[in-house]
Each structure stands twice: as C-alpha cells, then as structure tokens.
Amino acid sequence: MTDTQTDDPRTTTTPSRLVERLDQGPVICAEGFLFELERRGYLTAGEFVPEVALEFPDALRTLHRDFQRAGSDIVEAFTYNGHREKMRVIGKEELLEPLNRAALQIAREVADEKPGDLVAGNISNSNVWDPDSPDAQREVRAMFEEMVGWAVEEGADLIIGETFYYAGEAEAALEIARASGLPVVLTVAPMAGEQMRDGVGIVEVCQRLEQAGADVVGMNCFRGPATMLPWLRQIREAVSCHVAALPVPYRTTDAEPTFFNLTDDRGVLVPSPHGRTFPTALDPLACNRYEVGAFAAEAYALGIGYLGVCCGASPMLIRQVAEAVGLETEASRFSEKMQNHFMYGDHARLPEHIKGLGDSA
C-alpha cells in the first residue's frame, strides 16, 4: 500500500505508522471499556457514559495499562458514548469537552510509557442518526467534527470510528475522520439482519469505506466469534486494505446473532429486571478464553491483522488474542501453567493421591 499526499491539508495522508505496523504483522487493539469499567464499579449500566475519565482517572489509567500489558498496541481514548447527544441525555453537556480531553490525555500518557504504542481518538455510533433526516445527520456530523478536532489537538496518532450500524453514519464518520489527516480505522456493527439498518450490504459498506480512504475496515461489537467470522471471510476477500476483527466474547448463534437478542435457557433463578440478558445478565453466555483465542487464530489465518475484543473484553482475553497470533506480552509471564496445578498437573512433587482427586472432586 502506498500513502499519498495532496495539497489539501484536509485530505493529506502522511505515512501511517499503523499501516506500517500492520504490513509487518498483527496489531492488537483492546476495546470494551464500557463493560469492564461497569464491572469494576466505575460506570453506570444503561447510561454507559464514560464519566470515569473525569471522576476516576486513575481507574481508567489502570485499565489502559492492564490492556497494554496484555498486548494491546493501541491505547484507545475512552470517549465511546462521550458525544454531545449522550451527555445531553444525562444532563451533563457542559462536561463534554473536558471529558474528551481528559480521556485523550490519559491515553497519551499511558501510550508514552511504552514506546511504539499508538493513541487512537474515538468516534462511534451516535444512536440518533436518521437516514431520512438531514437535520439529524448534520447534528451527528457536528458531533463527530468536534470530537475529531479534540483528538487532533491532543496528539492522537489515528482515529477509530466504530460500532456503526447505519452505512450512512459510517461513511460520514470516515469523511470527517479522514479530514484530520490521520490514519482511520472504520468498523461496522451490523445488527441481527443481514445488512446495515439503511439497507446497505455488510460487505458492500466495507468496500465503500475502503474506496473512500479508510486504512482499515472491518467489524466490531454486537456479534460474537461464531456470527462475526463468516462475514469477516467475505470482507477479507472483497477488500484489499487491512481488515479489523473485534467481536464481543459471547456465544452468539445464527438464531441469536447479536448479544442484544441472546437468551439464557439454563434455568435462570433470578432474571434481569429489564427482561433481557443484555447488558447485565450475559455472564453465563460468555465465551471462554480458548474460544476467543481460536477466533483470533482463525481470523489471522484469513489475513486479518487488526485484532481485539469489544464489549465484554478483559485483559485476560486480550492476552489470549495476542498469544493466539504468536505474540508474547508482558502479561504472558502469568499465562497458565497447569502442569503445576495440584490436581491436574504432572510435576514430580505433586502427590499421586491428590492428583487422583481430579476425577472425583
């Protein structure tokens, strides 16, 4: 791939460290901050607004560092849902710019602790895009423009646009992100249908995004490994740019292709009060680490080099992705060593009568 330059500063692209890295091998990107910080007690489920950047910055730094140690090469500023409309919903629009800048500054600080790591500014689905409303589209574009502007001012190395389920919104996000002059990763998140919500095909929108200048296209969120991988195969065959794969770590199926519609039929004693497993009762439906690793290995074998995990991610799962494609991380020091387990191991010092308990414990 060859980067190009033009005289228009809004469309100039400089040689991309991201693309260079991907040309050389896999790049890991941790997403899923919403779920993990909610689990840690720093974010409200349902609202899912990243106020943590202002209220508990050390908690956000810690998670960034944990993902970084686990193998994430990209420190993605936690501004998902940190857009003007979402801040209006919770009555805190005045915190919009401080929140975005704080998240970007924390990401920069953590990335700089490990030379070579990249900082990503982030824009995402607005949940107010309307393909039939020019007014709504203008409003969303304005939200993207201010967020991308802050990312540039705070020294981001690339822009990630993610979780788009309208093709039109994804294309608008790409146009605005490209105007920054930074490399752009653009991933879509189709819902249960076999197309985007505005009727564009899933593969077709990725082709459009590549043609419009995205450095990386692909899929993130909503779908687990089983229902994302078939589409990724088609996308990889249909585009020539790098491809991204960041599933949710849940056991979605053809009958229940996204985590929005997953049901739990295992005899739940206390169902969630809102009547759905998403987003707070998904735990019994989670993939194990080996399933996530197998997905990463298979995606990488297809020629997909930008890999990660979205909502439901943990540092352990990011490490599993990294190791599945042959990378050793700082956290690999603590990868499992079952040979020393008191029941399952084969170490010479383990008593036979204790190891024998494994079948009856």
C-alpha positions, 0 to 999 in steps of 0.5 A: 500500500502506498500513502499519498499526499495532496495539497489539501491539508484536509485530505493529506495522508502522511505515512501511517505508522499503523499501516506500517505496523500492520504490513509487518504483522498483527496489531492488537487493539483492546476495546470494551471499556464500557463493560469492564469499567461497569464491572469494576464499579466505575460506570453506570449500566444503561447510561454507559457514559464514560464519566470515569475519565473525569471522576476516576482517572486513575481507574481508567489509567489502570485499565489502559495499562492492564490492556497494554500489558496484555498486548494491546498496541493501541491505547484507545481514548475512552470517549465511546458514548462521550458525544454531545447527544449522550451527555445531553441525555444525562444532563451533563453537556457542559462536561463534554469537552473536558471529558474528551480531553481528559480521556485523550490525555490519559491515553497519551500518557499511558501510550508514552510509557511504552514506546511504539504504542499508538493513541487512537481518538474515538468516534462511534455510533451516535444512536440518533442518526436518521437516514431520512433526516438531514437535520439529524445527520448534520447534528451527528456530523457536528458531533463527530467534527468536534470530537475529531478536532479534540483528538487532533489537538491532543496528539492522537496518532489515528482515529477509530470510528466504530460500532456503526450500524447505519452505512450512512453514519459510517461513511460520514464518520470516515469523511470527517475522520479522514479530514484530520489527516490521520490514519482511520480505522472504520468498523461496522456493527451490523445488527441481527439482519443481514445488512446495515439498518439503511439497507446497505450490504455488510460487505458492500459498506466495507468496500465503500469505506475502503474506496473512500480512504479508510486504512482499515475496515472491518467489524466490531461489537454486537456479534460474537466469534461464531456470527462475526467470522463468516462475514469477516471471510467475505470482507477479507476477500472483497477488500484489499486494505487491512481488515479489523476483527473485534467481536464481543466474547459471547456465544452468539448463534445464527438464531441469536446473532447479536448479544442484544437478542441472546437468551439464557435457557439454563434455568435462570433463578433470578432474571434481569429486571429489564427482561433481557440478558443484555447488558447485565445478565450475559455472564453465563453466555460468555465465551471462554478464553480458548474460544476467543483465542481460536477466533483470533487464530482463525481470523489471522489465518484469513489475513486479518491483522487488526485484532481485539475484543469489544464489549465484554473484553478483559485483559485476560482475553486480550492476552489470549488474542495476542498469544493466539497470533504468536505474540508474547506480552508482558502479561504472558509471564502469568499465562497458565501453567497447569502442569503445576496445578495440584490436581491436574498437573504432572510435576514430580512433587505433586502427590499421586493421591491428590492428583487422583482427586481430579476425577472425583472432586 
